[in-house]
Amino acid sequence: MERNKFESKMLKAKVLQGLTDLPDYWTGYMRGLRRVYYGEKFGTEEEHLRFSDAIHSELGRGYTDGLKEGK
């Protein structure tokens, strides 16, 4: 992912995080974007698996969506 695209998506997510009633979703989404942008340098493999497996929470759904959006 290019830096400009990453920064644009992060800014949009930060704004939406403050405007919606789903702040955990947007926290997970931004974490997923960071994982795509920085790769394995961001977080551990254990953290990645824990967030990826948390599909029944807003945080986990946001993380998974952020991963998809970043690719």
C-alpha positions as CSV (number, residue, x, y, z in Angstrom):
1,M,0.0,0.0,0.0
2,E,1.3,3.4,-0.9
3,R,1.9,5.9,1.9
4,N,-0.6,8.5,0.6
5,K,-3.3,5.8,0.5
6,F,-2.5,4.6,4.0
7,E,-2.5,8.1,5.5
8,S,-5.8,8.9,3.7
9,K,-7.5,5.8,5.0
10,M,-6.1,6.3,8.5
11,L,-7.4,9.9,8.6
12,K,-10.8,8.8,7.4
13,A,-11.0,6.1,10.1
14,K,-9.9,8.5,12.9
15,V,-12.7,10.9,11.9
16,L,-15.3,8.1,11.7
17,Q,-14.1,6.8,15.0
18,G,-15.2,10.0,16.7
19,L,-18.4,10.3,14.8
20,T,-19.9,6.8,15.1
21,D,-21.0,4.7,18.0
22,L,-18.5,2.0,16.9
23,P,-15.1,3.2,18.2
24,D,-13.8,-0.3,18.8
25,Y,-14.5,-1.2,15.1
26,W,-12.5,1.8,13.9
27,T,-9.7,1.0,16.4
28,G,-9.5,-2.5,14.9
29,Y,-9.7,-1.2,11.4
30,M,-6.8,1.2,11.9
31,R,-4.8,-1.7,13.4
32,G,-5.5,-3.8,10.4
33,L,-4.4,-1.0,8.1
34,R,-1.1,-0.6,10.0
35,R,-0.5,-4.4,9.8
36,V,-0.8,-4.2,6.0
37,Y,1.3,-1.1,5.7
38,Y,4.1,-2.0,8.1
39,G,3.8,-5.8,7.6
40,E,5.2,-8.1,10.2
41,K,7.1,-5.2,11.8
42,F,3.8,-4.1,13.3
43,G,2.6,-6.3,16.1
44,T,3.5,-9.9,16.7
45,E,2.1,-13.0,14.9
46,E,0.3,-13.9,18.1
47,E,-1.5,-10.5,18.1
48,H,-2.3,-10.8,14.5
49,L,-3.9,-14.2,15.0
50,R,-5.8,-13.0,18.1
51,F,-7.3,-10.0,16.3
52,S,-8.0,-12.1,13.2
53,D,-9.9,-14.7,15.3
54,A,-12.0,-12.1,17.1
55,I,-14.6,-12.0,14.4
56,H,-17.4,-11.8,16.9
57,S,-16.3,-8.5,18.3
58,E,-16.3,-5.0,16.7
59,L,-12.5,-4.8,17.3
60,G,-12.0,-8.1,15.4
61,R,-14.3,-7.2,12.5
62,G,-12.7,-3.8,12.1
63,Y,-9.2,-5.5,12.1
64,T,-10.3,-8.0,9.4
65,D,-11.8,-5.2,7.3
66,G,-8.7,-3.1,7.7
67,L,-6.6,-6.0,6.4
68,K,-8.9,-6.4,3.4
69,E,-9.0,-2.7,2.7
70,G,-5.3,-2.4,2.8
71,K,-4.6,-5.0,0.1
